[in-house]
Amino acid sequence: MKLSILHRTTFLYGEPARDNVNEVRICPLHTFSQNREFFVLKVIPATRLRTYYDLFSNLVYQFGISHAHSRLVIEARSLITTESRVDYEALPYGVSHAALAACDSDEGCHQFLVDSKFVQRTPEIWREAMDIRGDSTDVFQTCYALMAFIFERCVYQAGITDSETDAQHVFIYKSGVCQDFTHLMLAYCRALGIPARYVSGYVWDPGHDRGSEVMRGSQASHAWAEVFIPDHGWIGMDPTNNKVVNDQYVVISIGRDYEDVAPVHGSFYGGGQHRSMSVQVDVRKAGRDVMTA
């Protein structure tokens, strides 16, 4: 599937801002299941962009604007080709929880088993995760049950949480958006000894062009979890939509939680008390005539 993506973030300042330094993670990854055919990042006011790869191999753009400015626009355009990440006719059932014992000493898994800034393995979360697991001894079956529980029990409601909301808060109130549901799923999985990591990206909604959206979190930055299944690797699971991740999804960044993958992270001086931020995301299925220039 070929997807055309626009991601624009606009900051408006009531008073001039200066020494505005930012890190940006909105460039889709180039992986075995998605091909980044085109990507361009534009910043206004114009400035020099630097890049580096972080500890999770996410591509990070870095820039600074020293002079006074009243507006900052960060706009990214991408053209991505995706392939199915999983065979729905052969989902990774059949791996016992006992097989997870080796993950604790695995360098690629250990950091996704322990607590992080927004994900805590509290006794209450562990007990609920155990109740959801029930008699399951199958890792994927357990993960699917956790995903379905969040989808069925949590209310999708924008505006009641923010970027600092942690898994414990979502566990108590059972409401929020994709970021919150992902943090809760990570907490459940890690509490059961299942390596789980946070993924930020986009999801294409096949109903969007018909005006009948069926995917929650589309036309915005999206988040979901990836769980590690021994002998199968990382499998994407989206508790916001109760869906095993397929070629509708585009991966931008991977980390322990939202702290590692925030699209824009930075600081500045000034700006006044009256400031605003707006985000526009548009994900469309691209036709053969789409140009990359």
C-alpha positions as CSV (number, residue, x, y, z in Angstrom):
1,M,0.0,0.0,0.0
2,K,1.3,3.5,-0.9
3,L,0.4,6.3,1.5
4,S,0.8,10.1,1.2
5,I,1.2,11.8,4.5
6,L,1.2,15.5,5.6
7,H,2.1,16.4,9.2
8,R,2.1,20.1,10.1
9,T,2.6,21.6,13.6
10,T,2.2,25.3,14.1
11,F,3.2,27.2,17.3
12,L,2.0,30.8,17.8
13,Y,3.5,33.0,20.4
14,G,1.9,36.0,22.1
15,E,5.3,37.6,22.4
16,P,8.4,37.0,20.4
17,A,10.3,33.8,21.2
18,R,14.0,33.3,20.8
19,D,16.7,30.6,21.3
20,N,14.1,28.0,20.2
21,V,15.8,24.6,20.2
22,N,13.9,21.5,19.1
23,E,14.2,17.8,18.3
24,V,11.7,16.4,15.8
25,R,10.7,12.8,15.4
26,I,8.3,12.7,12.4
27,C,10.3,10.9,9.8
28,P,8.9,7.4,9.0
29,L,11.4,4.6,9.5
30,H,12.8,2.6,6.6
31,T,12.2,-1.0,7.5
32,F,11.6,-4.5,6.0
33,S,7.8,-3.7,6.0
34,Q,7.8,-0.1,4.9
35,N,9.8,1.8,2.3
36,R,10.3,5.6,2.7
37,E,10.2,6.7,-0.9
38,F,10.1,10.4,-0.1
39,F,10.4,12.6,2.9
40,V,11.0,16.3,3.3
41,L,10.9,18.4,6.4
42,K,10.3,22.2,6.2
43,V,10.8,24.6,9.2
44,I,9.6,28.2,9.2
45,P,11.5,30.4,10.0
46,A,14.1,28.7,7.8
47,T,17.1,27.2,9.7
48,R,19.7,24.6,9.4
49,L,18.6,21.0,10.1
50,R,20.9,18.4,11.7
51,T,20.1,14.7,12.0
52,Y,21.2,11.8,14.2
53,Y,19.9,8.4,15.1
54,D,18.9,7.9,18.8
55,L,19.4,4.8,20.9
56,F,16.3,3.2,19.3
57,S,17.5,3.9,15.8
58,N,14.8,6.6,15.3
59,L,15.8,9.4,12.9
60,V,15.9,12.7,14.8
61,Y,16.0,16.2,13.2
62,Q,17.5,18.9,15.4
63,F,17.4,22.7,14.9
64,G,17.7,26.0,16.7
65,I,16.3,29.5,15.9
66,S,18.2,32.1,17.9
67,H,16.5,35.3,16.5
68,A,13.1,36.5,17.7
69,H,10.0,35.0,16.0
70,S,6.3,34.9,16.7
71,R,5.5,31.7,14.8
72,L,7.1,28.3,14.3
73,V,5.9,25.9,11.6
74,I,7.2,22.3,11.3
75,E,5.9,20.6,8.2
76,A,6.7,17.1,7.0
77,R,5.6,15.4,3.8
78,S,6.1,11.7,3.2
79,L,5.4,9.0,0.6
80,I,5.5,5.6,2.1
81,T,5.0,2.1,0.7
82,T,3.9,-0.5,3.3
83,E,3.7,-4.3,3.3
84,S,1.6,-6.5,5.5
85,R,3.5,-7.2,8.8
86,V,1.6,-10.2,9.8
87,D,-0.3,-13.1,8.1
88,Y,-3.8,-13.1,9.6
89,E,-4.2,-16.7,8.5
90,A,-1.1,-17.6,10.6
91,L,-1.1,-15.4,13.7
92,P,1.7,-16.3,16.2
93,Y,-0.2,-18.5,18.5
94,G,1.5,-21.5,20.1
95,V,4.3,-19.8,22.1
96,S,4.1,-20.6,25.8
97,H,4.6,-18.0,28.6
98,A,7.5,-20.2,29.8
99,A,9.4,-19.2,26.6
100,L,9.6,-15.6,27.9
101,A,12.1,-16.5,30.6
102,A,15.0,-15.8,28.3
103,C,13.8,-12.3,27.5
104,D,15.0,-10.8,30.8
105,S,18.6,-11.3,29.8
106,D,18.1,-10.4,26.2
107,E,19.6,-6.9,25.5
108,G,16.9,-6.2,22.9
109,C,14.1,-7.0,25.2
110,H,15.1,-6.1,28.8
111,Q,14.5,-2.4,28.5
112,F,10.9,-3.1,27.4
113,L,10.2,-5.2,30.5
114,V,10.9,-2.7,33.2
115,D,9.2,0.5,34.3
116,S,9.7,3.7,32.3
117,K,8.5,7.3,32.8
118,F,4.9,6.7,31.9
119,V,4.6,3.0,32.4
120,Q,4.6,1.5,35.9
121,R,4.0,-2.1,36.9
122,T,2.0,-1.5,40.1
123,P,0.4,-4.4,42.1
124,E,-3.0,-3.3,41.0
125,I,-2.1,-3.3,37.3
126,W,-0.5,-6.8,37.8
127,R,-3.6,-8.2,39.4
128,E,-5.9,-6.9,36.7
129,A,-3.5,-8.2,34.0
130,M,-3.6,-11.6,35.6
131,D,-7.4,-11.5,35.7
132,I,-7.5,-10.7,32.0
133,R,-5.0,-13.4,31.2
134,G,-7.1,-16.0,33.0
135,D,-6.0,-19.6,32.2
136,S,-4.0,-18.6,29.1
137,T,-0.6,-20.1,28.7
138,D,-0.1,-18.7,25.1
139,V,1.7,-15.3,24.8
140,F,-0.2,-14.1,21.8
141,Q,-3.5,-15.2,23.2
142,T,-2.8,-13.3,26.3
143,C,-1.7,-10.1,24.4
144,Y,-4.9,-10.3,22.3
145,A,-7.0,-10.5,25.4
146,L,-5.3,-7.5,27.0
147,M,-5.8,-5.5,23.7
148,A,-9.5,-6.5,23.5
149,F,-10.0,-5.6,27.2
150,I,-8.7,-2.1,26.7
151,F,-10.7,-1.6,23.6
152,E,-13.9,-2.7,25.3
153,R,-13.5,-1.2,28.7
154,C,-11.8,2.1,28.0
155,V,-13.6,5.1,26.7
156,Y,-12.0,7.0,23.7
157,Q,-12.3,10.6,24.7
158,A,-10.0,13.4,23.6
159,G,-9.1,16.4,25.8
160,I,-9.3,14.7,29.2
161,T,-5.6,13.6,29.3
162,D,-2.4,15.2,28.1
163,S,1.2,14.2,27.1
164,E,2.1,13.8,30.8
165,T,-0.7,11.3,31.7
166,D,0.8,7.9,32.8
167,A,-0.5,4.3,32.7
168,Q,-1.6,4.4,36.4
169,H,-4.0,7.3,35.6
170,V,-5.5,5.4,32.6
171,F,-5.8,2.3,34.7
172,I,-7.9,4.1,37.3
173,Y,-10.1,6.2,35.0
174,K,-10.2,3.9,31.9
175,S,-10.5,6.8,29.4
176,G,-8.2,8.8,27.1
177,V,-6.8,8.5,23.6
178,C,-4.3,6.2,21.7
179,Q,-1.3,7.3,23.7
180,D,-3.0,6.5,27.0
181,F,-4.4,3.1,25.8
182,T,-0.9,2.2,24.6
183,H,0.7,3.0,27.9
184,L,-1.9,0.9,29.7
185,M,-1.2,-2.1,27.4
186,L,2.5,-1.7,27.9
187,A,2.0,-1.8,31.7
188,Y,-0.2,-4.9,31.5
189,C,2.3,-6.7,29.3
190,R,5.4,-5.8,31.3
191,A,3.6,-6.8,34.5
192,L,3.2,-10.3,33.0
193,G,6.8,-10.5,31.8
194,I,6.0,-9.8,28.1
195,P,8.4,-7.4,26.5
196,A,6.3,-4.5,25.1
197,R,7.4,-1.2,23.4
198,Y,5.7,2.0,22.3
199,V,5.3,2.8,18.6
200,S,4.3,6.2,17.2
201,G,3.1,6.6,13.7
202,Y,0.1,7.0,11.5
203,V,-2.8,4.9,10.5
204,W,-4.8,5.1,7.2
205,D,-8.6,4.9,7.6
206,P,-10.2,3.3,4.5
207,G,-13.4,5.1,5.3
208,H,-11.9,8.6,5.5
209,D,-12.3,9.5,1.8
210,R,-16.0,8.4,2.0
211,G,-16.6,10.5,5.1
212,S,-17.3,7.5,7.3
213,E,-14.2,7.0,9.5
214,V,-13.9,3.6,11.0
215,M,-10.5,3.8,12.6
216,R,-10.0,5.8,15.8
217,G,-6.9,7.9,15.8
218,S,-6.7,8.4,12.0
219,Q,-5.9,11.8,10.6
220,A,-3.7,12.4,13.7
221,S,-0.5,11.1,15.1
222,H,-1.3,7.6,16.3
223,A,0.3,5.2,18.8
224,W,0.1,1.4,19.4
225,A,2.1,-1.3,21.1
226,E,4.5,-3.9,19.8
227,V,4.9,-7.1,21.9
228,F,7.7,-9.6,21.6
229,I,6.8,-13.2,20.7
230,P,9.8,-15.6,20.9
231,D,10.6,-17.0,17.4
232,H,8.2,-14.5,15.8
233,G,9.7,-11.1,16.8
234,W,7.8,-7.9,17.4
235,I,4.1,-7.9,16.6
236,G,2.1,-4.7,16.5
237,M,-1.2,-4.5,18.4
238,D,-3.4,-1.5,18.5
239,P,-5.7,-1.4,21.6
240,T,-7.4,1.8,20.3
241,N,-8.9,-0.1,17.4
242,N,-8.6,-3.7,18.7
243,K,-6.5,-4.6,15.6
244,V,-3.3,-6.5,14.9
245,V,-1.1,-4.0,12.9
246,N,-1.1,-4.4,9.2
247,D,-0.1,-2.4,6.1
248,Q,-2.5,0.5,7.1
249,Y,0.0,1.5,9.7
250,V,3.2,3.6,9.2
251,V,5.9,3.5,11.9
252,I,7.7,6.7,12.8
253,S,9.5,5.9,16.1
254,I,9.9,3.2,18.7
255,G,10.7,3.6,22.4
256,R,9.9,2.6,26.0
257,D,7.0,5.1,26.1
258,Y,5.9,8.5,24.8
259,E,8.9,10.2,26.3
260,D,11.2,8.5,23.8
261,V,9.1,9.2,20.7
262,A,7.5,12.7,21.2
263,P,7.1,14.3,17.7
264,V,8.4,17.6,18.9
265,H,10.5,18.2,22.0
266,G,12.3,21.4,22.8
267,S,12.6,24.7,24.7
268,F,12.7,28.4,24.1
269,Y,12.9,31.8,25.9
270,G,10.0,34.3,25.8
271,G,6.8,33.7,23.9
272,G,4.6,35.4,26.4
273,Q,1.7,33.8,28.4
274,H,-0.7,33.4,25.4
275,R,0.7,30.6,23.2
276,S,-1.0,28.0,21.1
277,M,-0.2,24.9,19.2
278,S,-2.2,23.3,16.3
279,V,-1.5,20.0,14.5
280,Q,-2.7,18.9,11.1
281,V,-2.2,15.3,9.9
282,D,-3.6,14.0,6.6
283,V,-3.0,10.4,5.6
284,R,-4.3,9.4,2.2
285,K,-3.9,6.4,-0.1
286,A,-1.7,7.5,-2.9
287,G,-2.4,6.8,-6.5
288,R,0.1,5.8,-9.2
289,D,0.2,9.4,-10.4
290,V,1.5,10.8,-7.1
291,M,4.8,12.7,-7.7
292,T,7.5,12.9,-5.1
293,A,8.8,16.3,-6.2
